[in-house]
Amino acid sequence: QVQLVESGGGLVQAGDSLRLSCTASGRTFSIYAMGWFRQAPGKEREFVAAVSWGGVRTYYADSVKGRFTISRDNAKTTVFLQMNSLKPEDTAVYYCALKRQIYGDIQRGNDFDYWGQGIQVTVSS
């Protein structure tokens, strides 16, 4: 089993920045990628960003490109999401996720194996 714990959320104003962190523990010997998804009230969960663990590939949703940056610390099994120029539409619960295998779609939540409990990000206008 793998446990994912997110931190860093909160309430900010439009234009501000936040940095989310997610640390994996447990059976973390096999990781293909880690990523972030979010779900706003009344909306479906959507992909935000992901990073491969062995290489340096990163993936972003169009809505966050140029504003969000995903990075990782392999030694600490931690993934970060630096969020700049935040907008009210970024308000959501953000979930960290871990994908063990290369198979599937890295932007599809159902292809991830483990999930964090979620952390609230609220951006006021």
C-alpha positions in Angstrom: 0.0 0.0 0.0 1.0 3.6 -0.6 -0.1 6.6 1.4 -0.1 10.1 -0.1 -0.3 13.2 2.1 -0.9 16.6 0.6 -0.1 20.0 2.2 0.1 23.7 1.3 -3.4 24.5 0.3 -5.3 27.6 1.6 -7.2 30.8 0.8 -5.5 33.3 -1.4 -6.4 36.2 -3.6 -6.4 36.2 -7.4 -2.9 36.7 -8.7 -1.3 35.1 -5.7 0.8 32.0 -5.5 0.6 28.7 -3.6 2.8 25.6 -3.5 1.3 22.2 -2.9 3.4 19.3 -1.7 2.6 15.6 -1.7 4.7 13.0 0.0 4.3 9.3 -0.7 5.1 6.6 1.9 4.8 2.9 2.2 5.5 0.6 -0.8 7.0 3.3 -3.0 9.5 1.1 -4.7 7.7 1.3 -8.0 6.5 4.7 -9.3 6.0 5.6 -13.0 4.5 9.0 -12.4 2.9 11.3 -9.9 0.3 13.9 -10.6 -2.3 16.4 -9.5 -6.0 16.4 -10.2 -8.6 18.8 -9.0 -12.4 18.9 -8.5 -14.4 22.0 -8.2 -17.9 22.0 -6.7 -20.4 20.6 -9.1 -17.8 19.6 -11.6 -16.0 16.4 -12.6 -12.5 15.7 -11.5 -9.9 17.0 -14.0 -6.3 16.5 -14.7 -3.9 19.3 -13.7 -0.3 18.2 -14.1 1.9 15.1 -13.9 5.6 14.3 -13.8 7.3 11.0 -14.7 9.5 9.6 -12.1 12.4 8.1 -14.1 12.8 10.8 -16.7 12.0 14.5 -16.8 8.7 14.6 -18.7 6.0 16.8 -17.4 2.4 17.1 -18.5 0.0 20.0 -18.0 -3.6 20.8 -18.7 -4.1 23.7 -21.1 -5.8 25.7 -18.4 -2.7 25.8 -16.2 0.2 25.9 -18.7 2.5 28.8 -18.1 1.1 29.3 -14.6 1.7 26.0 -12.8 4.9 24.0 -12.5 5.2 20.4 -11.3 8.4 19.1 -9.9 9.6 16.1 -7.9 12.2 15.1 -5.3 12.9 11.5 -5.9 14.9 11.1 -2.7 11.9 12.3 -0.6 9.3 10.7 -2.8 7.6 14.1 -3.0 5.9 16.0 -5.7 5.3 19.7 -5.8 2.9 21.9 -7.6 3.9 25.6 -7.8 0.8 27.6 -8.7 1.3 31.2 -9.8 -1.1 33.8 -11.1 -4.0 32.0 -9.4 -7.5 32.6 -10.7 -10.8 32.2 -9.0 -11.5 29.3 -11.5 -8.6 27.4 -9.9 -10.6 27.0 -6.8 -11.0 23.3 -6.1 -10.0 20.4 -4.0 -6.6 19.3 -5.3 -5.7 15.6 -5.2 -2.3 14.0 -5.4 -2.1 10.7 -7.3 0.5 8.1 -7.9 0.7 5.9 -11.0 2.7 2.6 -10.8 2.7 1.5 -14.4 3.5 3.0 -17.8 0.3 1.6 -19.3 -2.7 3.8 -19.7 -3.2 7.6 -20.0 -1.2 9.8 -17.7 -3.9 12.4 -17.9 -6.7 10.0 -16.9 -7.4 9.7 -13.2 -8.7 6.1 -13.5 -5.2 5.0 -14.6 -3.7 6.2 -11.3 -3.4 3.7 -8.5 -3.3 5.7 -5.3 -4.8 9.0 -4.2 -4.3 11.5 -1.4 -7.2 12.8 0.7 -7.4 16.1 -1.1 -6.6 19.6 -0.1 -8.7 22.8 -0.5 -7.4 25.7 -2.6 -9.6 28.7 -2.7 -8.9 31.8 -4.8 -10.9 34.9 -4.1 -11.5 37.6 -6.7 
